[in-house]
């Protein structure tokens, strides 16, 4: 069988091994976390079909109405449906937090793996840049980028990525320094494999698990940062909605219309619990990319 003909078969076998590993890794933390996050992701994706009202539809007559059959999460001070705004706001937050978190992961893990494998001046240069980034206070650096770019999710995302890659770099580099002395990596050199094959085919799948587990914590932190900056008016700008801006809009009505801030806050809390449970499940299970 030729190499081209064998590749689809090998790919199917790898997918089958990954699925078996996933089933072995099942535990209550992973299952519960996946259920919570999948429900949120599906609800966010189907927001245009699920939301009973347009998120910015104003109806002063129905302002500050409590939860009811017509408005499941009540209405805000201008009569906008909170349930519809939460769905659309969750859609924005999930997309932004996924992009900025895993863009930083890809950059950091790639640079850390290459730096730890090659060493020398390249490792020294990238390492000093990462140390400089980590030395800056996280929020201060993000606020500095927002001040340059302007308020909005674009500036917040750029600032988080500028900071976030450095932590993944440190994690992957430290593991690569140990892994490059392992027999299977040394064997790649003896067999004459290229550095790219040794790094991306043999080293990277075996060291990425730690970064993936840490990313579950990072996702929660980034979500809270986005919500917090939106709460301060530096994130999503009106009339757009995300969880932080919805919570901020109901601050003045907390005693008379608690649902405007409380229900989006509960959604934010459930997201953090779901992602944390997934991280615990990955840590307890035996699901690894190295098993492929």
N, C-alpha and C positions, 0 to 999 in steps of 0.2 A: 504494500500500500504506500503511495507517495505521501510526502509530507503535507501537501495541500489537501489531499483527501482525508488524512488522519486528523487534521486540526479540528474540524467540526465534532468528531467523535471525542477527542480529548476535552474539548470545551464542555460537551454534555456531561462527561464523566466528572469534571471539576464542579459543575453546577450540582450534580447529584451528591457529590461528597460534601459540598457546602450545605445542602439541604439536610443531609443526615447529621452533620455537625450541629446545625441549628436546632434540630429536633432533640438531640442529646442535651443541648444547652438550656432547654426549656426549664424554667422554674417560676415560682409565683411572682417574683419581682419583675422578671422580664416580661411575663405574660400580662401582668396588670399594667405595667408601664406602656407596653405596646398598645393595649386596648385604649388607654387614655389618650395617647398621642395620635393613634390612628383615627379615633373619633374626632379629635380636634382638627386634624389635617383634612379629613373628608368634609367636615362641616365648613372649614374655611374655603376649600376648593369649590364647594357647591353653594357658596354664599349667594350668588346671583339667583339661584333657584330656590334656596331655602328661606332667605330673608323675606319677610312679608311686606316690607316697605323699603324704599330707597334710603340709604343711610343718612342722607342730608335733607330728607323731606321734612319741611317745617310745618307744624300744625299747632299754632298758639292755643287753640281751643283745648287741645289735649295735653297741654304742658303739665309736667310734674304729676302724671298719673301713675299710680302704683302698679305692680305686676297684676296682669289680668289675662283673660283669654285673648283679648285683642292685642295686648302688648305684654308678651311673656316676661320681659324684664323691665317693664314700665317705660316711661318716657322721660326725657330730660327737660330742662327749663324752657326750651323752645318747641317742645312737642315731638322731637325726633325719637324714633323707636330705638331703645337701648339695645334690644336683641339684634336688630339689623346692624347697628353700628359695631357691636361686639364681633359679629361674624366677619364683617369687612375689615375691622381693625385687627382681628386675629390673623386674617389672610395676609395683611401687610407685614405684621410682626414676624410670622413664621417664615415668610419668604426672605425678609431682610436678615433675620438671625441665622437662618441656614446658610445663606450666601456668605456672610461675613465670617461666620465661625469656620466653615469648612474650606473657604478660600485661605484663611490663615493657617489651617491645619495642613493643607496641601503645600503651601509655600514653606512653612516651618519644618515639616517632616522631610521634604525633599532636600532642603538646604542642610538640615542636621545630619541626614544620612550621608550625603556627599561629603560634608565637612569632616564627620567622624571617620569615614572610610579613607579619605585621601590624607587628611592632616596637613601639617606644614603651614606655609604662609596663608593658604586659603582658609584653613581652620582658624588661624589667629585673627584674620581680618573679619570674617563673618561673626566669630565669637565676640569680638570687641563691639561690633555694631549691635549685636543682640544684648550685650551687657548694658550698653548705653540706653537702649530702648527700655529695658527692664528697670533701669535706675530711675526713670521719670515716673512720677505718680500717674497712675492709669487715667483717672478722670481728668486730671489737669491737661494731659496730652490730648485727650479726646476733645476737651473744650477748646484747646488751642486750634485744633484742626477745624472745629465748627466755627470758630471766630474768623478763620481764613476763608473757608468755603462758603459759610453762611448757614443759618438755621435750616434744618431739614435732615431727613434720613440719609442723604448722600454724605454730608459731612460727618455724621455720627458713624456711618459704616466705614468710611475711609479711616477715621481715627481709631476705631476698634481693630481693624485689620493691621494697621501700622504697629500697634502694640501686641496684638494677639499672636502673631507668627513667632515671636521670640521665645515664648514659653514652649511651644511645640518643638522649636529648634533645640532647646536645651534638653528636652526629654529624649528626642530621637538621637541626638549626638551622643549623650551619655550611654545609651544602649548600644549604639554603633561602635563606640570605643571598646566595649566588652565583646561584642559579637564578632568584630573583625579578627579576633584572636581565636575564635572557635574553629574546630577542625573543618567544618563544611565550607566556611568562607576561605580558609587557607587552601582547601582543595580546589576551589575555583581558580586560584592563581596557578596552582600546579598543573591544572588542565588547560591553561592558556585562555581562559574565558576573558572577555573584555571587562573593563571596570563597570561599564553601564549594565552589563548582564549580571555581574556579581552584586551590584547595588540594588537594581530594580527587580531582578528576578528571584534572587536568593535572600538578600538581607532585608529589604523593605517589607515583604509580607510577614516576616517574623518579628519585626519590632514595632509595627504600627498599632498593635492592640492597645498598648499603654496610652498612646495618643488618642485613640478612639474612646477609651474609657474616660480620659480627662476631658474630651470634647463634650461629654454629657454634662459635666460641671460647667464648662465654658459656655455652653448653649444657655443654661439658666442664668449665668452672670450677664451674658450679653443681652438676653431678653430683659433683665432687670435694668441694665444700663439704658437700653433704648426706651423702656417705659419711664424710667426716672427722668431722662432728658426731655422726653415728650411732656412729662408732667411739668417740667420747668419752662416749657415753651420753646425748647431748642431742637426737638425732634420733628415728628410729623406736624405739618402746619395746617391750620384751618383752611377749608372745611373738612379736609381729610381726617380720618379717624384711625387711631390705634389705641391699644389698651391704656397706655399712659395718659394720652390726651383726654380720653373718656373719663378716666378717674379724676384728672385735674378739673374737668368741666363741672363735676358734681361736688367739688370741695365746699363751695359756699352753701350747698343745700344738704350737707351731710346729716343734719338733725331732722330736717323735714322731708327729704327725699333720699333716704339712705341707699336705695337700690342703684342710683347712678354711679356711685363709687364702689359699693360693696360687691356687687355681682361681677363687674369686670375684674376686681381684685381677686375674687375667688377663682375666676378663670385663669388668671395669671398664676395663682398659687397651684392650681391643679396641673398646669403645664410644668411647673418646676418639679412637682412630685412625680409626674409621669416620666420625665427625662431622668430624674435621679434614680428611679426604680429600674429603668433600662440600663443605666450605668452599673448598678449593683448586680443586675442579672448577667451582664457581660462579664463582670469580674468573677462571679461565682461559677459561670458556665465554662465550657471548653470550646466555645466558638472562636476560632482564630483563622486569620487568613493564611497562616502558615500551614494549616491542615490541607490546603489545596495543593 
